Structures are given as C-alpha cells and as structure tokens.
Amino acid sequence: MSLRILWRSAVFIITLLLIYLAFPILIVPTSLPAIQQMIVANEYPEEYLPPPPVVSAGTPADAQIYELQIPTIPTLKDKINLIKTLHQQGMDLILQK
C-alpha cells in the first residue's frame, strides 16, 4: 500500500469523526453561547452554575448575611463534561428521544 492511500484514508476517517462529534453539538440551540463562555471566557455558563443560597427574611435577629462567592475557573474535565452533555442533547434531538 502506498503512503498516499494511507494518508487519505486517515484524513477521511478523522473528518468523519469530527463531523460526528461536532454536528450534534451545533444543532443544540444553546450550545454556541455555552461553549463560548466555557472555552473562550473560561467561566461557567449560567445554566451550569449552582443556584444562589436562599436567605430567609424572618431570622431571629433580622441580620443580613452576605455570602461572598469566588468564581471558580472551570477545569478541563468540566469543559469536556459540558461538551459531552451538549453532544448527548444533540443526539437526542437527532434521534427524537
């Protein structure tokens, strides 16, 4: 086998894999802003942030409690999990689950 045939076959297979991975992610309506915020801005998308703590108004001392939340930088594992979740949502849309 010639090197040219091997190279073209490898490029073809890689292209098919990229299409398989990218197409379902791109058809999810909210995927582009989430990917931009997670990958480019390096912060968590709003829908993946934990809900803010609930402060009850009727505490005995009526004291206001302020909680400082330091924004965490998403790790590579968090970014991969986001992409997996978006891919699964896209596959569900394609397969009508």
C-alpha positions in Angstrom: 0.0 0.0 0.0 1.3 3.4 -0.8 1.7 6.1 1.7 -0.7 8.4 -0.2 -3.6 5.9 0.2 -3.0 5.6 4.0 -2.8 9.3 4.4 -6.1 9.9 2.5 -7.8 7.1 4.5 -6.6 8.6 7.8 -7.8 12.1 6.8 -11.2 10.7 5.7 -11.7 8.8 9.0 -10.7 11.8 11.0 -13.1 14.0 9.1 -16.0 11.6 9.7 -15.2 11.6 13.4 -15.1 15.4 13.6 -18.4 15.6 11.8 -19.9 13.0 14.2 -18.7 14.9 17.2 -19.4 18.5 16.0 -22.8 18.2 14.3 -24.9 17.1 17.3 -23.3 19.8 19.4 -24.0 22.5 16.8 -27.7 21.7 16.5 -28.4 22.2 20.2 -29.8 25.8 20.3 -27.9 26.9 23.4 -24.6 25.2 22.6 -22.7 28.0 21.0 -23.1 30.6 23.8 -22.3 27.9 26.4 -19.2 26.7 24.5 -18.0 30.3 24.0 -18.5 31.1 27.7 -16.8 27.9 28.9 -13.9 27.7 26.4 -13.2 31.3 25.4 -14.2 33.3 28.5 -13.1 30.4 30.8 -16.1 30.7 33.1 -19.1 28.6 33.8 -22.3 29.1 31.7 -25.3 30.5 33.7 -27.3 27.3 33.4 -24.5 25.2 35.0 -23.9 27.5 38.0 -25.3 26.3 41.3 -28.4 28.2 42.4 -27.7 31.1 44.8 -28.3 30.4 48.5 -31.8 31.2 49.9 -31.8 33.7 52.7 -34.9 33.6 54.9 -36.3 37.0 55.8 -37.5 36.0 59.3 -34.3 35.3 61.1 -34.5 36.0 64.9 -32.0 38.8 64.8 -33.1 40.0 61.3 -29.5 40.1 60.4 -28.4 40.2 56.8 -26.0 37.5 55.8 -23.8 38.2 52.8 -22.0 35.3 51.2 -19.0 36.0 49.1 -18.7 33.6 46.2 -15.4 33.4 44.5 -15.9 32.5 40.8 -14.2 29.2 40.1 -12.3 28.6 36.9 -13.6 25.5 35.1 -11.2 22.7 34.7 -10.5 20.7 31.6 -12.7 17.9 33.0 -15.6 20.4 33.4 -15.2 21.6 29.8 -15.2 18.0 28.5 -18.3 17.2 30.5 -20.1 20.2 29.1 -19.2 19.1 25.5 -20.4 15.6 26.3 -23.7 16.9 27.7 -24.2 19.1 24.6 -23.3 16.2 22.3 -25.9 14.0 24.1 -28.6 16.7 23.8 -27.8 16.9 20.1 -28.0 13.1 19.6 -31.4 13.1 21.5 -32.6 15.8 19.1 -31.4 13.8 16.0 -32.9 10.5 17.2 -36.0 12.2 18.6 -35.7 10.7 22.1 
